[in-house]
Amino acid sequence: MTFESVTDALCRYEAELDRIGFRHDFADGLTPHQLHEIEAEAGFRLSQDARAVWSWHGGTSVPSGQPCTQASTIVPFGIFPGIRSAITTGKGIADSAAEAEQIAFDEKRFLSLCWLGQDPFFIDSTDPDAPDSPTLRTVWGEGIFTVPAITVTERVELWINAVQTGAWYVDDTGRLNEDFSLLPEAHRFLLSWGP
């Protein structure tokens, strides 16, 4: 999709989180200048979809090295990293996948969209000029999987649906929690963290 469609979906998702009373600690979004500086540091261009995510919010506002809280989650149990952490984690996953001969060593550019324990979801920013950035996930010990290859916008639309149906809700402790029994089976698979 485009920068605009990802931004629109994320803003609607945040409105749904606000509606159910989820209080987050997301940082302010990054400016185009800040994103350009990060691209120079990383040595590659970000896709428009990746730029849209971290322009919306800059990840959790919890300082690096400090423990994240439930307010740092962008999805149930999924921490929303700052872009530098997202790039570092993505490089590690690409290197691991290359060692397992799943991908060419230096051809992939992944950014972690959210950390879900050992199985994070990623944005594939390999082709910065592509109209859509696929989202992927890793499964501990098994490498990279498409789930299937859905775009960032499509993934956020699933998040919106999960909140609207009550499958994702705020529990008594203020944590974003889940009840997947309220979702169609196809959505459960796309939103699940296991294989």
C-alpha positions in Angstrom: 0.0 0.0 0.0 1.1 3.6 0.4 2.3 5.8 3.2 -1.2 7.3 3.3 -3.1 4.0 3.6 -0.8 2.7 6.4 -1.1 6.0 8.3 -4.9 6.0 7.9 -5.2 2.4 9.2 -2.9 3.1 12.1 -4.8 6.3 13.1 -8.1 4.3 13.0 -6.5 1.5 15.0 -5.4 4.1 17.6 -8.9 5.5 17.7 -10.2 2.0 18.5 -7.6 1.5 21.3 -8.7 4.9 22.7 -12.4 3.8 22.5 -11.7 0.7 24.6 -9.6 2.7 27.1 -6.1 1.3 26.3 -3.5 3.8 27.5 -0.2 3.4 25.7 3.3 4.9 26.2 4.1 5.4 22.5 6.6 8.0 21.6 5.9 10.8 19.2 6.3 10.0 15.5 9.6 10.6 13.7 10.0 13.5 11.3 11.1 12.9 7.6 14.5 14.4 8.6 14.9 11.9 11.5 13.9 9.0 9.2 16.4 10.2 6.6 19.2 10.2 9.3 18.2 6.7 10.4 18.3 5.5 6.8 21.8 6.9 6.5 22.9 5.1 9.7 21.3 1.8 8.6 22.7 2.0 5.0 19.4 1.3 3.3 16.1 3.1 2.4 13.0 2.3 4.3 9.8 1.4 2.5 7.0 3.9 2.5 5.0 1.5 4.8 7.9 1.3 7.3 8.2 5.1 7.2 4.5 5.4 7.9 4.6 3.2 11.0 7.4 5.1 12.7 6.0 8.5 11.5 2.8 7.6 13.3 4.5 6.8 16.6 8.2 6.2 17.3 7.8 3.0 19.2 7.5 2.8 23.0 8.7 5.8 24.9 10.3 3.6 27.6 14.1 4.4 27.5 16.4 1.8 26.0 17.5 -0.7 28.6 14.5 -0.1 30.8 11.9 -2.8 31.2 8.8 -2.2 29.0 5.4 -2.2 30.5 2.0 -3.3 29.3 1.5 0.2 27.9 4.4 -0.5 25.5 2.4 -3.1 23.6 1.0 -2.3 20.1 -0.9 -5.6 20.1 -1.6 -8.1 22.9 1.7 -9.1 24.4 3.6 -7.4 21.4 6.0 -4.7 22.3 6.3 -1.8 19.8 10.0 -1.1 19.3 11.7 2.1 18.4 13.0 2.1 14.8 16.7 1.6 15.7 15.8 -1.5 17.7 13.4 -2.6 14.9 16.3 -2.4 12.4 18.8 -4.2 14.7 16.4 -7.0 15.4 15.6 -7.3 11.7 19.2 -7.5 10.8 19.7 -10.3 13.3 16.7 -12.2 11.9 18.0 -11.8 8.3 21.4 -13.0 9.3 20.0 -16.0 11.1 17.8 -16.9 8.1 20.8 -16.5 5.8 22.8 -18.9 7.9 19.9 -21.4 7.6 20.1 -20.8 3.8 16.5 -19.5 3.7 17.6 -16.2 2.1 20.6 -14.6 0.4 22.8 -13.2 3.1 22.7 -9.4 2.6 19.6 -9.0 0.4 16.9 -8.6 3.0 15.9 -5.6 5.0 13.6 -6.4 7.9 12.2 -4.2 10.7 10.5 -5.7 13.7 6.9 -4.3 13.9 6.3 -5.9 17.3 8.1 -8.3 19.6 6.0 -11.2 20.7 8.3 -13.1 23.0 10.5 -15.2 20.7 8.3 -14.8 17.6 8.4 -11.2 16.3 6.5 -9.9 13.3 8.5 -8.0 10.7 8.0 -5.5 7.9 10.0 -6.5 4.8 11.5 -3.2 3.7 13.8 -4.9 1.1 12.2 -3.0 -1.9 11.7 0.6 -0.8 9.9 1.4 -4.0 7.4 -1.4 -3.9 3.7 -0.3 -3.4 3.3 -2.9 -0.6 5.6 -4.1 2.1 4.8 -7.7 3.2 4.7 -8.6 6.8 6.4 -11.8 8.0 7.0 -13.5 11.3 9.7 -15.7 12.8 9.1 -18.9 14.7 11.8 -19.7 17.2 14.1 -22.4 15.8 12.2 -22.6 12.5 13.1 -19.4 10.7 11.1 -16.9 8.7 7.5 -17.6 7.6 5.0 -15.6 5.6 1.6 -15.7 7.3 0.7 -15.4 4.4 2.4 -12.4 2.8 -0.1 -9.7 3.8 0.7 -6.0 3.7 1.2 -3.7 6.6 -2.2 -2.1 5.9 -3.9 -5.4 5.8 -2.3 -6.5 9.1 -3.5 -3.2 10.8 -7.0 -3.8 9.4 -6.9 -7.2 11.1 -5.9 -5.4 14.4 -8.9 -3.0 14.0 -11.2 -5.9 13.4 -9.9 -7.7 16.5 -10.6 -4.7 18.7 -14.0 -4.0 17.1 -15.2 -7.6 17.7 -14.0 -7.6 21.3 -11.3 -10.3 20.5 -8.8 -7.8 21.8 -9.9 -5.9 24.9 -8.5 -4.1 27.9 -8.6 -6.3 31.0 -9.0 -5.3 34.6 -5.3 -4.5 34.9 -5.3 -2.2 31.9 -3.5 -4.8 29.8 -4.4 -5.3 26.1 -5.6 -8.9 26.2 -7.2 -11.3 23.7 -10.0 -13.8 23.3 -9.5 -15.4 19.9 -12.7 -17.4 20.1 -14.4 -14.2 18.9 -12.5 -14.2 15.6 -13.0 -16.3 12.4 -10.5 -19.1 12.1 -8.6 -17.4 9.2 -8.1 -14.3 11.3 -6.9 -16.4 14.3 -4.2 -17.8 12.1 -3.1 -14.5 10.8 -2.9 -12.9 14.2 -1.4 -15.8 16.1 2.1 -16.0 17.4 2.7 -19.7 17.1 3.3 -21.8 14.0 
